[in-house]
């Protein structure tokens, strides 16, 4: 069996669905082997930005505020 049958109208119909051009496109298969496609560049930039933020030192003023907060917490628990 070939998967085709002769329709009553005389034409041959395939038993498989014909593509109409409205099916969703699988963008992961863009030939580059990159499953994210153009989103990979965005991901790389975000990772680079995040890595820079993590490696930055905490500003002195912010460190002082954190220290004051830590000192105030035990006082609130007692009170």
C-alpha positions as a Markdown table, in Angstrom:
| # | Residue | x | y | z |
|---|---|---|---|---|
| 1 | Unk | 0.0 | 0.0 | 0.0 |
| 2 | Unk | 1.4 | 3.4 | -1.0 |
| 3 | Unk | -0.7 | 5.7 | 1.2 |
| 4 | Unk | -2.6 | 7.0 | -1.7 |
| 5 | Unk | -6.1 | 6.2 | -2.9 |
| 6 | Unk | -8.1 | 7.1 | -6.0 |
| 7 | Unk | -10.9 | 9.5 | -5.1 |
| 8 | Unk | -14.3 | 9.3 | -6.6 |
| 9 | Unk | -13.5 | 12.3 | -8.7 |
| 10 | Unk | -10.6 | 10.6 | -10.5 |
| 11 | Unk | -7.8 | 12.5 | -8.7 |
| 12 | Unk | -5.4 | 10.8 | -6.3 |
| 13 | Unk | -5.6 | 12.0 | -2.7 |
| 14 | Unk | -2.8 | 11.4 | -0.3 |
| 15 | Unk | -3.6 | 9.9 | 3.1 |
| 16 | Unk | -1.1 | 12.3 | 4.7 |
| 17 | Unk | -2.0 | 15.9 | 5.4 |
| 18 | Unk | -0.9 | 18.3 | 2.7 |
| 19 | Unk | 1.0 | 21.4 | 3.8 |
| 20 | Unk | -0.9 | 24.5 | 3.2 |
| 21 | Unk | 1.7 | 27.0 | 4.3 |
| 22 | Unk | -0.2 | 27.9 | 7.5 |
| 23 | Unk | 1.6 | 25.4 | 9.7 |
| 24 | Unk | 3.8 | 26.8 | 12.5 |
| 25 | Unk | 7.4 | 27.0 | 11.5 |
| 26 | Unk | 9.9 | 25.2 | 13.7 |
| 27 | Unk | 12.4 | 28.0 | 14.3 |
| 28 | Unk | 14.8 | 25.8 | 16.1 |
| 29 | Unk | 15.9 | 24.3 | 12.9 |
| 30 | Unk | 17.5 | 27.3 | 11.3 |
| 31 | Unk | 20.5 | 25.5 | 10.1 |
| 32 | Unk | 22.9 | 27.0 | 12.6 |
| 33 | Unk | 22.4 | 24.2 | 15.1 |
| 34 | Unk | 21.5 | 26.8 | 17.7 |
| 35 | Unk | 18.1 | 25.9 | 19.2 |
| 36 | Unk | 17.4 | 29.5 | 20.4 |
| 37 | Unk | 18.2 | 31.2 | 17.1 |
| 38 | Unk | 18.3 | 34.9 | 17.4 |
| 39 | Unk | 17.5 | 34.7 | 21.1 |
| 40 | Unk | 20.9 | 33.3 | 21.8 |
| 41 | Unk | 22.5 | 36.7 | 21.2 |
| 42 | Unk | 20.1 | 38.3 | 23.7 |
| 43 | Unk | 20.9 | 35.5 | 26.2 |
| 44 | Unk | 24.6 | 36.1 | 25.8 |
| 45 | Unk | 24.2 | 39.8 | 26.4 |
| 46 | Unk | 22.1 | 39.3 | 29.5 |
| 47 | Unk | 24.6 | 36.8 | 30.9 |
| 48 | Unk | 27.4 | 39.2 | 30.3 |
| 49 | Unk | 25.5 | 42.0 | 32.0 |
| 50 | Unk | 24.6 | 39.8 | 35.0 |
| 51 | Unk | 28.2 | 38.7 | 35.4 |
| 52 | Unk | 29.3 | 42.3 | 35.4 |
| 53 | Unk | 26.7 | 43.2 | 38.1 |
| 54 | Unk | 27.7 | 40.2 | 40.3 |
| 55 | Unk | 31.4 | 41.0 | 40.1 |
| 56 | Unk | 30.9 | 44.7 | 41.0 |
| 57 | Unk | 31.7 | 45.7 | 44.6 |
| 58 | Unk | 29.0 | 46.7 | 47.0 |
| 59 | Unk | 29.1 | 50.5 | 47.5 |
| 60 | Unk | 30.4 | 51.6 | 50.9 |
| 61 | Unk | 27.2 | 53.4 | 51.8 |
| 62 | Unk | 25.1 | 50.3 | 51.0 |
| 63 | Unk | 27.4 | 48.1 | 53.1 |
| 64 | Unk | 27.0 | 50.6 | 56.0 |
| 65 | Unk | 23.2 | 50.5 | 55.7 |
| 66 | Unk | 23.2 | 46.7 | 55.7 |
| 67 | Unk | 25.4 | 46.7 | 58.8 |
| 68 | Unk | 23.0 | 49.1 | 60.6 |
| 69 | Unk | 20.1 | 46.9 | 59.7 |
| 70 | Unk | 21.8 | 43.8 | 61.1 |
| 71 | Unk | 22.5 | 45.6 | 64.3 |
| 72 | Unk | 18.9 | 46.8 | 64.6 |
| 73 | Unk | 17.4 | 43.3 | 64.1 |
| 74 | Unk | 18.4 | 41.9 | 67.5 |
| 75 | Unk | 17.0 | 45.0 | 69.3 |
| 76 | Unk | 13.6 | 44.5 | 67.6 |
| 77 | Unk | 13.5 | 40.8 | 68.6 |
| 78 | Unk | 14.0 | 41.7 | 72.3 |
| 79 | Unk | 11.6 | 44.6 | 72.3 |
